[in-house]
Amino acid sequence: MTRLVYFAWVRERIGKGEEDIDLPADVTTGAALLSYLKTLGDGYAHALEHESVIRIAINQEHVEHDEPIAGAREIALFPPMTGG
């Protein structure tokens, strides 16, 4: 079981801040995770429609989309951050 945490408009579009999920064996990278989540419903598909802008953190460390997610306790998904 992996905890997924969603932030900002990703959270708003999915409709929840976090969830625990059993990932299929073929979901092995951040990119594969985003593709899989888009199949879970319209909210997920809408939130993740522009995969390239979604940022990923595994166990609270920012990673690239091709990073393996095996053994992750927590994966966070969030839109680009802006300064200010």
C-alpha positions as CSV (number, residue, x, y, z in Angstrom):
1,M,0.0,0.0,0.0
2,T,1.3,3.4,-1.0
3,R,0.1,6.7,0.4
4,L,-0.6,9.3,-2.3
5,V,-0.8,12.9,-1.3
6,Y,-2.3,15.6,-3.6
7,F,-1.7,19.4,-3.4
8,A,-3.3,22.6,-4.7
9,W,-5.4,22.2,-7.8
10,V,-4.5,18.6,-8.2
11,R,-6.2,17.9,-4.8
12,E,-9.2,20.1,-5.8
13,R,-9.7,18.3,-9.1
14,I,-9.3,14.8,-7.7
15,G,-11.5,15.7,-4.8
16,K,-9.3,14.4,-1.9
17,G,-6.1,15.3,-0.3
18,E,-4.7,11.8,0.1
19,E,-5.4,8.2,-0.2
20,D,-3.8,4.8,0.3
21,I,-3.7,2.7,-2.9
22,D,-2.4,-0.7,-4.0
23,L,-0.6,-0.1,-7.2
24,P,-0.5,-2.6,-10.0
25,A,2.9,-4.4,-10.5
26,D,3.5,-2.6,-13.9
27,V,3.3,0.9,-12.3
28,T,7.1,1.2,-11.7
29,T,7.9,4.9,-12.3
30,G,6.4,8.3,-11.6
31,A,5.2,8.6,-15.3
32,A,3.5,5.2,-15.1
33,L,1.8,6.2,-11.9
34,L,0.4,9.4,-13.5
35,S,-0.8,7.3,-16.5
36,Y,-2.4,4.8,-14.2
37,L,-4.1,7.4,-12.0
38,K,-5.7,9.0,-15.1
39,T,-7.7,5.7,-15.6
40,L,-9.3,6.0,-12.2
41,G,-12.0,8.5,-13.1
42,D,-12.8,11.9,-14.6
43,G,-11.4,13.9,-11.7
44,Y,-8.0,12.1,-11.9
45,A,-7.9,12.5,-15.7
46,H,-8.7,16.2,-15.4
47,A,-6.1,16.8,-12.7
48,L,-3.4,15.0,-14.5
49,E,-4.2,15.8,-18.2
50,H,-1.0,17.8,-18.6
51,E,1.4,15.2,-17.0
52,S,4.5,17.1,-17.9
53,V,3.7,20.0,-15.5
54,I,2.9,17.7,-12.5
55,R,5.7,17.6,-10.0
56,I,6.4,14.4,-8.0
57,A,8.0,13.8,-4.6
58,I,8.8,10.3,-3.3
59,N,9.3,10.1,0.4
60,Q,9.4,13.9,0.5
61,E,12.2,14.3,-2.2
62,H,11.5,15.8,-5.6
63,V,12.2,13.4,-8.4
64,E,11.9,13.2,-12.2
65,H,9.0,11.3,-13.8
66,D,11.3,8.4,-14.8
67,E,12.3,7.8,-11.2
68,P,11.4,4.3,-9.9
69,I,8.7,4.3,-7.2
70,A,9.4,0.8,-5.8
71,G,9.4,0.9,-2.0
72,A,7.9,4.4,-1.8
73,R,6.0,5.0,1.4
74,E,4.6,8.3,0.2
75,I,4.2,9.9,-3.2
76,A,3.1,13.5,-3.5
77,L,1.7,15.1,-6.7
78,F,1.5,18.8,-7.1
79,P,1.4,21.5,-9.8
80,P,4.3,23.8,-10.5
81,M,5.1,26.1,-7.6
82,T,5.2,29.9,-8.1
83,G,7.4,32.3,-6.2
84,G,6.3,35.4,-4.4
